[in-house]
Amino acid sequence: METCSPGRKRLVLATLCSGLFMAMLDNLVVTTALPDIGRDLRAGTAGLQWVVEAYGLAYAALLLGGGVLGDRLGRRPVHAAGLALFAGGSALCALAGSPPALIAGRAVQGVGAALITPGSLAILRHVFTGERERARAIGVWSGVSGSGLALGPVVGGPLVDHFGWPAVFWINVPVGAAGLLLAARVLPRIPRAGARPDPAGQITVATGLGALVYALVEGPVRGWGEARVLGAGAVAVLALLAFVLVELRVPAPMLDLRLLTDRVAGTAAWAAFVTAFGFFGLVVYLALHLQYVLGLSPTEAGRALLPATLTTAVASVAAGRAAARFGPRPPLTAGLALLAAGLAAFSAYGSGARYAEFAWVLVVLGAGLGLTLTPVSIAVTTAVPARRAGMAAATLAMVREVGGVAGVAVMGAVLTARLAAALRERLPAAGGTDAGELARAVAAGGGHGLGRTAELPARTAHAVNTAHVTGLHTACLTAAALLAAAAAAVHLLMRRPPRPAAAEEAGALVRRS
């Protein structure tokens, strides 16, 4: 491996963080554009869920394969391929004229991001060899990751208002091209690890995750007893079970399941899953709430999420310092508890609540997210030897991304089901419109729905908005309960402080086969 001077190390960190920032930004940059996309392409909440989920699903399903490819083919060329795919997928999204075309472009973006992310953390592991400098570098990397997630809505709003929703995708094309040039000049050559391919694992995990998300997104629209929904659920269970069996038996699994059973690394990974579940799910549906119910513009909605963005960045830095001194357990427990408290607190504000009343909740949520990012990264990446760094980074990124995909899907399903029930309760007093029909229109699009309440009688429109908020509250309470349970688990299980000896023991666990 090339020897890097301190100045070169800083350039490597900046280069990797720029690609990571772009990949993380596009998880949520689309959220403030969703209402405009829904109106222009006549997509309902289910179609808009797919615009978000297609990216996260492709990203999550291929992250493990991306980590293995980086180990096998070289991390620098795989990183470059990821940047090229991401920029190309962004152009496809910007040119899309229908929901299926946009969803396809988002999936291509996700494939590119899956090649970028695991390699970036693995390269950091090789370049920053000292324990303390590595912890600081991972802290910066995690802070950029969290800032990318939190800044997505803030950046997307003004772009939508001034240039239209395609602009949130066009901006990635020149950024991706510049990233390619910079990576070619700055990133060091790292010896290939010679990891074996795992096609059976890749096929089963992609099939299982895809079928699961399909069932969760389409269930509320088509009905949970509909044949395609039931079939997708069955395929998901069988494929994910097959994935576990494959990974336990192949000589070089792309996901070493023993990493997830390690007391520190495994607990941290599951905490990352639950964190993404709650945060992703809330931000997607909060963006709709701010625009549909409170009537904010995309720019105003993005600005409204700024308190979460700023506190995420500050808390990420603080969490890195705390984790280096006290271990990952204290900041991670605090972050999960704050996220749970924030989600529960938001559910106390009804449809008539103004933004100024609940803005403090976003500060709490941003602090909670920031406190979780660095401790999780440190706990997982120090649990494996350097030659398996790509696998560990990909595992963490996959768990986090699957959590986000699951959060959007599950919270969306809960929201839609509760919305339909609330409409049935309120519609007799709101004009007698059929509740089931209206709930399906909100979910499926193409007719009267959440973004078209102006076309409805005033009392019916009010009923739709109120029912949406009721559903959002139920979804938030569901996520809050999971986060509170995760905080308790981290506090009880992650008692072993991270130290070189412990890292070697954990690495030995993963090396054994």
N, C-alpha and C positions, 0 to 999 in steps of 0.2 A: 504494500500500500504506500502511496505517496506520503511524504512527511509534510505536514502543513505548519506554516508559521502562524503566530497569533493573528496577524492581519488576514492571512488566507482563511483561517478558521472563521473569522467574523464574516468574510465574504461568502463562505459556504453556508453559514447559518442564515445570512440574509437571503441568499438564493433559494434555499430550501423553504424558508418561511414564506417567500413570495408565491411559490407554487402552491404551498399548503393553504395560504390565505385565500387564493382564488378558488381552490376546491371546497374549502369550508364555507366561503361566502355564498356559493351557489346552492348550498343546502337550503338556505332561507332567503336569499335575495329575491326569489320569485314571490315571496309571500305577499308583499305589498302590491304586486302586479296581478294577483289572482282575480280580484273583482273585474279589472279591465279585460283580462283574458276570458273570464266567464262571459262577459257581455259581448265581446267581439267574436268569440268562437262558440257561443251559446252552450257553455258547459256548466253543469250543476255542481253541487258539492262533491259528488263522486268523481266527476271528471277532473275537478280541481285537485282532489286528493291524488289522482293518478299523475297529474303534472308534478306534484311534490314527490310522490312515492316512486315514480319511474327512476328518478335520479338516485334516491336513497337505496332502492332495491338493487339496481345494477351495481352500485358502489359496494353495498354490503355483500352481495353474492360473489363478487369477483375479487374482493380484497385479499382473501387468502391465496387465491391463484396469483394475484399481483405480487404478493410477498415472495412466493416460491419462484416466480419468473425472475424477480430481481436477484434472488440468491443464485439462480441457475445461469442466467444470461448476462448478468452484470447490472448493477443498480443504476449507473449513469444512463445507459441506452434505454432501459425500461422507463426511467423517469422522463426522458425526452419523448418517448412514444406516448406516454400518458399526457404530456403537455400538448402534443399535436392532436391527439384524439379529443381532448377537452376543448381545444379551440375550434376544431371541426364540428363537434357536436353543438357548440354554442351558435355557430353560423346556421346550422340546420334548425335550431330552435327559433332564431330570429326570423327566418324565412317561412316558418310554418304557417299554413293557412287553415288548419283544422286541428282539433284535439289529438287525433291519432298521430299526426305529423309532429306536433309539439312533444308529445309523450315519447316518440321514437328518438327525437333529438336529445331529450333529457336523459334517456337511457345511454346514449353514446357519451354524453358528458360524464355519466356515472362510471362508465368503463374507464375513461381517461383518469378520473379521480382515483379509481382503484389501483391504477398503476403508479400514481404520484405519491400517495400517502405512506404506504408501508416502507418504501425505499427511502423516503426523507428521514424518518426516524432511525432507520438502520444505518444510514450514512452518518448521522450525528453520533451514533454509538461508536463508530469506527474512528471518526475524526477527533472527538473529544474523549480522550482516554482516561483522564483523571476523574476520580469520583466527584469532587466538588465542582470542577468545570463542566462535567457532564450534567450534573444536577442543575446548574445554572442554565446551560444550553437547553435542556429539556423544559425548564421553566419558561424560557423565552418562546420556544416552539409551542408549548401548550398555551401560553398567553395569546400567541398569534392565532392558534386554532380557535380558541374561545372568542377572540375578537372578530374573527371572520364569521363565525356563527352569529354573534350578536349584532354585527354591523350590517348583515345582509338586508334586513328590512330598512335600515337607515339609509343605505346607499340606493336601494331599489326605488324608494318613494320618489325622490326628485327626478330620477331617470324616467320613470313612468309619466310623471306630470309634464315634463318638458319635451320628451322625445318619444313617448309611447312605450308600451310594454316590450317590444322587441329590443329596446336599448339595453335592458338588463342582461341580454345575451350578447349583443354586438360588442359590448365593452371588453368581453373576454378574449376576443380574437387578437387585437394588437398586444394585449397583456401576455397572452400565451406565446405569441411569436417572440416577444422580447425575452420571455423566460427561457425559451429554447436557446437563443443566442448566448444568454448569460450562463446557463447550465453547461454549455459546451466549453466555455472558457474557464469556469471556476471550479466545477465539481471534480473531485479527485477520482482516479481509477482505483477501484476496490476489488481485490481478488474475488473471483466467483466461488460460491460455496458448494457448487455441484449438487444442489438439491434435486431429488427425483421428482418428476411430475406425478400428480395425483388426479388423473382425469375422472375416476369414479367419484372421488370426493367432491370435485368441482361440479360435476353434473348433478349429483344428489342434493348438494346444498343449494344450488341455484334453483332447481326444480322445487324443492321444499319451501324455500322462502317465497318464491314467486306464487305458488299455489296458496300459501297461507295469506299473503297480502291480498290476493284476488278475492278470497273468501271473506276477509274482513271488510274490504272496501265495497264489494258488490252485495254482501249479505243484507245490509239495510235497504238497498235499492230494490233488489230482485225478490227479497224474502229469504229468510234463513233456511226454509225447507225446499227452495228451488233446486232442481237437479244439478245445475252447474255449480252452485255454491256448495252443496253437499259433496259433490265430486271433487271440487278443489280442496275442501277440507280433508277428505280422505287421502288424496294425493300428497298433501302437505305432511300429514302424520307419517305416512309410509316412507316418503322420500327423506324426511329428517331422521327417522329411525334408521333407515339404510345408511345415511351419512355417518351417524354415530358408529354403527357397526363397521363401516369401511375404515374410518379413522382409527379404530381400535386394532385393526388387523393389518393394514398396509405397513410395509417396513419404514416408509418415510412419509408420515401423514402431514398434510399441509396445516392441519390443526392438531396439535398435541393436546388431547383432552386432559392430560394430567396437569397442564398449566392451569386449567380452570378449577382444578380440585386443590391446588396449593392454597394453604390457609391465608396467606397474604395476597399473592398475585390473583388467585381465583376470586377472592372476596372483592378485591379492587375492580376486577373486570365486571363482575355482576353489578357493582355499584355504578360503573360507567354506563351499563345497559339501562338501569333505572333512571339515572340522571338524564340521559338522552330521551328516554320515554316521556318523562314529564316536561322537559324544556321544549323539545321539538313540537310535541303535541300542542302545548299551550301557545307557542308563538304563531303557529300556522292558523289556529282558530281565533286567537286574539287579533291577528291582523284583519281577519274577516269581520270580527266584532267591531273594531275601531272604525272601519269604513262603512259597513252595512248598517250597523245599529246606531253608532254615534255620528255617522255622516262625515267623518274626516276624509280629506284628500289623501292620496298615496304618500305625498310628502309629509303631511301632518301625521299620518299613521306611523311612518318611519321615524319621524322626530319623537313621537310619543314613546318609542321603544329605546330612545337614547339613554335614559337612566340605567337600563339593564346593561347596555353596551359599555358604558364608562365604568360601572362597578365591576363588571366581569374582568376588564383589563387590569384594574387596580388589585382586585382580589387574587388574580392569577399570579401576580408578582409576589404578593404576600404569602400565598400558599406555597410557592417554590421555596421561599426562605424558611417557612415553618417546617416544611417537609424535610429540608436538608438538616435542620436542627433537631426536630422532635420525631421525625418519621412521618409517614403518610397518614396514619390513623387519626390524629386530632383534627387537621384541616379537612380531611375527607368527611369525617363524622359531622363536623360543623356545617359543611356545605350541603350535605344531604338534608340535615335538619332545617336549614334555612329554606331550601327549595320546597320541602314539605309544608313549612309554615306559610310561605308565600302563596302556594297554590290553594291552600285551605283558606287563607285570608281573602283571596280574590273571589272565592265563591260567596262571600258575604255581600257583594255589591250587585244590586239588581240592574235591570235594563235601563232604569232612569238615572243611574249613577254617572256623574261626570268624570272625565279623565283625571282631573285634579284631585279627586277624592281617593283614587286607588293608585296614583302614580308611585307612591311609596312602596307598593307591593313589587314593582318592577326593580327597584333598588335592592330589595331583599332577594329577589330571584337572580339578579345579576351577580350579587355577592356569592350566593350559593353555588351558581355555576362555576364562577372563577375559582372557588376554593376546592372544587372537585377535580379540575383538569390535570394539574401538575402532579398531585399525589398519586393519581391513578397511573399516569404514564411512568413515574418512577418505580412504583411497586411492580408493574408488569414487566418493564424492559430490563430491570435488574435481576429478574428471576430466571434468565436464560443465559447460556454462553454466547459470546459474540457471533459465532457462526450461525446461530438460530435467531439473530436479532430481527431479521426480516419477518420470520414467522410470528414472533411475539408482537411486533408492531402491527402486523396485519391482523392478528387475533384481536388486539385491543381496538383497532379501528373498526373491525367487523362487528364486534360486540356493541360498540357505541352506535354504529350506523344501524344495526338491526334494532337496537333500542329506539332510535329515532323513527324508523319505519313502523315499528310496532306501536309507538306512541301515537303517531298520526292516524294509523289505521284503527287501533282500539279506541282511542279517545273520539275519533270520528264516528265509529259505530255506536258508542255510548251516547254521544251527542245526538245523533240522528234518531236513535230509538227513543230517547227521552223527549226530543223535540216533537216527535209524532204523538207521544202520549200527552204532552202538554197542549198540543193543538186540539186534541180530542176533548180536553177539559175546557178549553177557552172558546172554541169556535161557536158553540151555541149562542154565546153572547157577542159574537163578532161577525154576525151576518149569515150564519148557517152554511158556510162553505164546507164541502166534504174534507175532513181533516186528513184522511188517508191519502186522498188524491193530491192535496196540497203538499203534504210531507214528501211524497214521491217526486213532485215537481221540484221542490227545493233540493232534493238529493240528485235527481237525474238531469236536471237542466232542460233547456229548450222551451220552457214555458214560464208560468209565474213562479217565482221563487225568491230566495233571500235577496238577490240582487235586483229584483224587479218589483219590489213592494209598492212602488209608485203606481203600478198598473192595477193594484188591488184596492178594494174599499178600505178606507182609513182604519176602521176597527179590525179588519182582517190583517192588514199590514202590521198593525200594532201587535196583534196576536202572534204573528210569525216571528217578529223580532223578540218578543218576550219569551216565546217558546225556545228560540235559539239560545238565549242567555241561560234559560233554565237547563237546557241540555249541556251547555258549556260548563256550568257550575257542577253538574253531576260528573262530567268527565274530569274536571280539576280535582274533585274530592277523591275520585278513583286513583288518580296519579299520586295525590298527596299521601294516601294510605300506603302505596308501594314505596314511596321515598322514605316515609317514617320507618317502615320495616327495614329498609336497607340501612338507614342510619344506625338502628339498633344492632343489626348484624355486623356492621363494620366495627362498632364500639366493642362488641363481644369477641369477635374472631380475630381482628387484626392487631393482636397484642405483641407480635414479634417485631421489633424495630428493624428497619433495613440497615444492614452492615455488610461489609465485604464477605465475611464468612457465611452469613445467611444467604447472600446471593449465590455463593458457590454451591451451598447445599441445595438451593432451589434449582440451580442449573444442573446439578447432578441428577435431580429428580427428572428433569425433562430429558436429559441425555440417555437415561436408562430406557431400554426398549426390549 
